[in-house]
């Protein structure tokens, strides 16, 4: 990704975060942000992010940089802190209280199931399984060439 795209993407994220913060801190009822918890935001974000990145997963040949590992680690630690605070310290803003293991499984496994099972199966069905048929034809052609020699 070019530097300009990275900068634009970063600017959009910062602008959206600022908009959300203003929506919570200043009583802007028309935003609908007040009253939503961290659970609501996670529920809103997980599936679209998974679906948007599913195409890049198998084709990405890039290595994880140390900055990526640090960012994922920081995100994981922050999530663990909110889990402990949400359940043990009863932080109301997390919205975790009252959610069961089933709720967490729905939140985390549904995007994985959709992106790894449902989408590939739908693509195979819609294409008439062209990739498998092409492989079979290629194997048959290669076998014929081998027999001809």
Buried (B, 14 or more C-beta within 10 A) or exposed (E): EEEEEEEEEEEEEEEEEEEBEEBBEEEEEEBEBEEBBBBEEBBEEBBEEBEEEBEEEEEEEEEEEEEEEEEEEEEEEEEEEBBEBBBEEEBEEBBBEEBEEEEEEEBEEBBEEBBEEEBEEEEEEEEEEEEEEEEEEEEEEEEEEEEEE
